């Protein structure tokens, strides 16, 4: 059995020699496969099927109740009177100059927004077309968050920057 002071010295050697660090693409592929497998398992479970059946039944009940409520509203004389008055008010509002001005302003604003979206979409398409298929690797220097103390540099030797 090893003593606690021997254990930290052996662990870094063990990790360095046992398995190399997987490439980022391999790690992402493995994660994607695990997510896919988990999703399949969850979706194919009996409990999920029960929940889906309950939700479907509940939605059918809600739809049936809404249809009944709408039929009751259609036959209610107060609702019919309110609908008639709202239609008359809407017709009068549509004929007013304020409503026409509002429509013109909204149409201009929507047209401008559509033009801006189209230009933005074209810029994105141009950027994607001119970008290479694979990103070129970048040389990003990594510096420690805390500079080494004199005691650390004496134990490891002088620090040499490798920036180009």
C-alpha positions, 0 to 999 in steps of 0.5 A: 500500500502507498503512503499519501505522500507517494500517491500524488507523485504516481498519479500524474505519471499514470495518467500521462502513460495510460491514455492520450487525451482524445481529440475534440472532434472525437469527444464531441462525436462521442457526446453526440452519440451518447445524447442520441442513445439517451434520447432513443432510450427515453422516447422508447420507454413505456413510461414515455408512451404512457405520458404521450397517451395521457397528453393526447387524451387530455388534448382531445378533451380540451379541444372538445370542451373548447368546441362546446364553449365556442358553440355556446358563445355563438348562440349567446345573444349578448355575444352576438350583440357584442360581435355586431358592435365590434364589427361596426366599430372596426368598419368605422375605424377603417374608414377614418384617416387616422387608420389609413395613416397608421396602415401606411406607416406600418406598411413602410416600417414593415417594408424597411424591416424586410429590406434590412433583413434581406441585406443581413441575410445576404451578408451572412451568405457572402461571409459563409461563401467566402469562409473556408470549409474548415477553420484554420488553427490559431496559435493562442499563447496560454499564460498562467493566471498567476506568474510563477514565484521565485521558488517555482522557477528555481525548481523548474528552471527559467521560463521561456516565452514561445510567442512568435 
